[in-house]
């Protein structure tokens, strides 16, 4: 039961991380420009939206690592 819940959480975290990485702007800009990045980011560095996406990506990455380790210990 707990393994199933962890597996479902792992899949959700994985899909969320993929979505966040796709939304993040790279060198040439990304989908975060739609949410307020735009020309402001080229003049003043990263915007509030980009910093929040970076923070959320970090949290989701840590959750991904925790669920990966948990699943590897449970399935062995």
Beta strands, then each sheet from edge to edge (+ up, - down):
end
